[in-house]
Every structure is written in structure tokens, then in C-alpha cells.
Amino acid sequence: MDSQPPVVLVTGAAGNLGAAICQKFATDGARLVAVDLSADTVRDRLAHLGLGDDRLLALGVNILDETAVQALANQAGATFGRIDVLANVAGGFTMGTPVHATPLATWRHMLDLNATSVLILAQAVVPVMLAQSHGRIINVSARAALKGEALMAAYCVGKAAVLRLTEAMAAELGDSGITVNCILPSMIDTPQNRSAMPEADFSKWVTAASLADTVAFLASEQARDISGGAIPVYGRA
């Protein structure tokens, strides 16, 4: 790598976890390619960081659109010259129906949003990293990937697919200078989760800042020999 600050591409950058990851990397001096459905929403969410155009490229992209994702990779390369880190944060959750009553639309949505998005981003970003002979990819799976739970099948399968994609990519890219890992959060302490579960003990939940620290570690030189890992970040839940 050269002496320029690393370039970090974060999907779901306007969400609670994505914004925390952006803040962590920005504090560490990185340049950000911050992606969500609306560029304006991303800029508003990250405005407190005070980053200029030389440090922040905010993009509104549907990450299930292959053409749009390839264009964002091209724009990131044209703006900053490289992509050092890809944090696949964007995803979704739904529950409420048993397997036999799960609508196909729900099933497909959970797999697309959580797993197909990882595939599409890999198709666009891995060639850039291969050309650099360097890269760090961190995917966000979930504790739910490890075991099927009642009324959560589509979500569990989607996050399990992220875990298996992580392992497969790590095996494929092992000699390329690219590492691929994922994190397995449990319940994340967000305003939305607190509102949904007001009687819970929030002190046991993992914070977005803690998860951001873990992602930053996996992107660091200190984690250069870790690849194919699924890192549990459960707090005390």
C-alpha cells in the first residue's frame, strides 16, 4: 500500500451500524465511500464528521442492481484510485411466519438483501482488490446464522449464506493479499430495538461502536493473518 489514507467502502452507511463504522474509520483517517439508497441521507447522517469531498464520497445506490454497483466501484476508483476495505453492512430482518407459511417474496427478499448483495458487491470490488494485491472484506452476518430459529427461517438462512460466502471467498482469495471475514452480532443496541423491546436489559446488548471497533480491527494490518473467520460479538446477551 502507498502512504495515502485507506479507502473504505461501507454499504448501509445511513443505518445505525453503518454510520458507526463510517465514524470509526473516519476518526482513524480513512477516506470513505459511503453507500445507501439515498446519497442525501448518507450526507445528512455523516455531516457531524465534517468530511470534505477529499474524504467522503456519498452515493445513493440500490446494491441489488448489478449495473449500479459496478458503476459505484468505478466511481470510487475514479475518485480515490483504489478500494482497500469493503464493509458489507446493508441487510434486513423480518420474522413472524413459520416456514410453511413464509411468502416467497419474503424469502427472496431476505436472501437478496442479506446474501445476494454480498455477491454483487464482491463481483464489483474483488477485481479492484486483486489488481492492488491487497484488500479487506468484512461481511455482517449474525448470531442467527448459526442456528435455525422459529419464525425466523428466511433471516437465518440469509445470514447463514453470508457466513458460507465469507468462507468460500476466503478460500478462493487466500493467496491474493485479500482477507475475508464476517462478524456475528447478537442483539444490537439501537433506538429501534429499544423501542421494540422496552422491557429488555439494554446493558447486555452489543453496541454499534463495539461492532465498528471489531470491523476496524479486521481491516487492520494486525489482522492480516485472519481470513475465513466468523467473529462472535455478542455483548452479554
C-alpha distance (Angstrom), angle and dihedral (degrees) to the residues before:
residue distance angle dihedral
M1 . . .
D2 3.79 . .
S3 3.78 127.0 .
Q4 3.81 94.3 -92.7
P5 3.82 118.2 109.1
P6 3.80 111.9 -93.6
V7 3.79 120.6 -96.5
V8 3.81 113.7 -126.4
L9 3.81 122.3 -166.7
V10 3.81 112.8 -157.8
T11 3.80 123.6 -175.1
G12 3.78 119.6 -157.7
A13 3.79 86.6 30.8
A14 3.80 95.1 158.9
G15 3.82 93.3 56.0
N16 3.77 126.3 90.0
L17 3.80 96.7 -97.7
G18 3.79 95.8 35.6
A19 3.80 91.8 52.0
A20 3.81 91.2 48.6
I21 3.79 90.8 51.5
C22 3.81 90.7 48.6
Q23 3.79 90.0 50.7
K24 3.81 92.6 50.0
F25 3.80 94.2 50.6
A26 3.81 92.6 42.2
T27 3.80 90.2 52.5
D28 3.79 88.1 51.6
G29 3.82 89.9 54.0
A30 3.80 101.8 -102.9
R31 3.77 127.5 146.9
L32 3.79 112.6 -120.0
V33 3.77 135.6 -140.8
A34 3.80 97.8 -169.3
V35 3.80 114.6 -168.7
D36 3.79 132.6 -170.9
L37 3.78 136.2 132.4
S38 3.82 91.8 -80.8
A39 3.79 124.8 39.3
D40 3.80 90.4 -159.9
T41 3.80 91.0 55.2
V42 3.79 90.2 50.6
R43 3.79 92.3 50.1
D44 3.80 91.5 48.4
R45 3.80 92.5 48.4
L46 3.81 93.0 49.3
A47 3.81 98.1 36.6
H48 3.81 92.0 106.0
L49 3.80 89.2 65.1
G50 3.80 90.2 68.1
L51 3.80 94.5 -142.6
G52 3.79 120.0 166.6
D53 3.78 127.2 -146.0
D54 3.79 89.1 -86.7
R55 3.82 89.6 64.1
L56 3.80 105.9 29.0
L57 3.79 133.3 50.8
A58 3.83 108.3 179.0
L59 3.79 114.9 -165.1
G60 3.78 134.5 -176.7
V61 3.80 106.9 -145.4
N62 3.79 137.6 154.4
I63 3.80 98.9 -131.3
L64 3.81 91.0 -155.4
D65 3.81 89.7 64.0
E66 3.82 106.3 89.8
T67 3.79 94.2 -162.2
A68 3.79 93.2 49.5
V69 3.81 92.4 47.8
Q70 3.80 91.7 50.5
A71 3.80 88.1 50.3
L72 3.81 91.4 51.8
A73 3.81 90.6 51.7
N74 3.79 89.4 50.2
Q75 3.81 91.2 48.5
A76 3.80 91.7 49.0
G77 3.78 89.6 51.6
A78 3.79 92.6 47.2
T79 3.81 91.7 48.9
F80 3.80 102.4 41.1
G81 3.80 104.6 12.2
R82 3.79 97.1 -124.7
I83 3.81 147.5 25.7
D84 3.79 114.0 -129.9
V85 3.79 102.2 169.3
L86 3.80 132.5 29.3
A87 3.80 116.1 -166.3
N88 3.80 109.4 -171.5
V89 3.79 99.1 -158.5
A90 3.80 103.3 145.0
G91 3.79 113.4 103.9
G92 3.76 142.8 120.1
F93 3.79 145.3 -129.1
T94 3.75 134.3 -145.7
M95 3.79 135.0 159.8
G96 3.75 140.3 160.8
T97 3.82 108.4 103.3
P98 3.82 133.2 78.8
V99 3.78 117.1 -118.7
H100 3.80 94.5 -99.3
A101 3.81 91.0 52.9
T102 3.81 98.3 43.1
P103 3.81 111.1 120.9
L104 3.80 113.8 -125.9
A105 3.80 88.5 -126.4
T106 3.81 90.2 59.8
W107 3.81 91.9 45.8
R108 3.79 93.1 50.5
H109 3.80 92.8 43.9
M110 3.80 92.9 54.2
L111 3.80 93.0 47.5
D112 3.78 93.0 44.8
L113 3.79 97.4 46.1
N114 3.80 95.9 43.6
A115 3.81 105.1 31.0
T116 3.80 112.4 12.0
S117 3.80 88.5 54.6
V118 3.82 89.1 59.2
L119 3.80 90.1 52.3
I120 3.80 93.5 48.9
L121 3.81 92.9 48.3
A122 3.80 90.1 48.2
Q123 3.79 91.2 53.1
A124 3.79 90.2 55.2
V125 3.80 102.1 36.7
V126 3.81 107.1 33.6
P127 3.84 93.2 67.6
V128 3.82 88.4 55.2
M129 3.80 90.9 51.1
L130 3.81 92.2 45.6
A131 3.80 89.6 54.9
Q132 3.82 88.6 52.2
S133 3.84 93.4 43.5
H134 3.78 86.1 -134.1
G135 3.77 139.5 81.5
R136 3.77 146.9 131.1
I137 3.81 122.0 -142.0
I138 3.79 119.8 -171.4
N139 3.79 119.0 -177.4
V140 3.79 126.1 -165.8
S141 3.78 110.6 -130.5
A142 3.81 121.3 155.6
R143 3.77 143.5 -125.2
A144 3.81 84.9 -105.2
A145 3.82 88.2 69.4
L146 3.79 89.8 74.8
K147 3.80 99.0 59.8
G148 3.77 137.6 18.7
E149 3.79 113.0 -113.6
A150 3.79 130.0 -161.8
L151 3.81 114.4 -93.0
M152 3.82 91.2 6.1
A153 3.81 103.5 79.9
A154 3.80 98.6 124.1
Y155 3.80 92.3 48.7
C156 3.81 94.1 44.3
V157 3.80 91.9 49.9
G158 3.80 92.2 46.7
K159 3.80 92.8 52.3
A160 3.82 91.5 42.7
A161 3.80 87.5 55.7
V162 3.82 88.7 54.6
L163 3.80 89.2 54.3
R164 3.80 93.0 49.8
L165 3.82 91.7 45.5
T166 3.80 88.5 52.7
E167 3.81 91.9 52.9
A168 3.80 93.3 45.7
M169 3.80 93.7 48.8
A170 3.80 91.6 47.6
A171 3.81 89.9 53.0
E172 3.79 92.1 48.1
L173 3.81 96.7 45.3
G174 3.79 99.5 38.7
D175 3.82 95.7 115.7
S176 3.79 96.5 39.6
G177 3.80 103.4 77.8
I178 3.82 90.0 -106.9
T179 3.80 121.8 117.9
V180 3.80 123.4 -161.9
N181 3.79 123.2 -162.9
C182 3.77 138.9 152.6
I183 3.77 136.3 -149.0
L184 3.80 125.3 -135.6
P185 3.81 109.6 -149.3
S186 3.76 121.9 -171.6
M187 3.80 118.4 -157.0
I188 3.81 109.1 -18.9
D189 3.79 118.8 -143.5
T190 3.81 102.2 -120.0
P191 3.81 132.1 145.0
Q192 3.80 89.2 -111.9
N193 3.81 93.9 53.3
R194 3.80 91.7 45.8
S195 3.79 89.8 52.3
A196 3.81 92.0 48.9
M197 3.82 93.8 47.4
P198 3.82 106.9 29.2
E199 3.81 93.8 162.3
A200 3.82 94.6 56.2
D201 3.79 124.8 107.8
F202 3.80 99.1 -110.0
S203 3.80 92.1 -170.6
K204 3.81 88.8 73.5
W205 3.77 94.6 56.1
V206 3.79 123.5 95.6
T207 3.81 115.8 -111.2
A208 3.78 125.9 -128.7
A209 3.82 88.6 -123.6
S210 3.81 90.9 56.9
L211 3.79 91.1 50.5
A212 3.81 89.8 48.0
D213 3.81 89.5 54.5
T214 3.79 89.8 52.9
V215 3.80 92.2 49.9
A216 3.81 90.6 48.9
F217 3.80 90.5 51.4
L218 3.80 92.1 51.4
A219 3.80 88.4 51.0
S220 3.79 92.6 50.7
E221 3.78 131.8 94.1
Q222 3.80 88.5 -113.0
A223 3.83 88.3 68.3
R224 3.80 94.8 48.5
D225 3.82 92.6 120.3
I226 3.81 96.0 47.4
S227 3.79 114.5 94.1
G228 3.77 132.5 145.7
G229 3.78 90.3 26.0
A230 3.78 128.1 146.0
I231 3.80 105.5 -156.2
P232 3.81 116.3 -157.1
V233 3.80 112.5 -140.0
Y234 3.77 103.7 177.1
G235 3.77 106.2 146.8
R236 3.81 104.9 -152.8
A237 3.81 95.8 -46.1
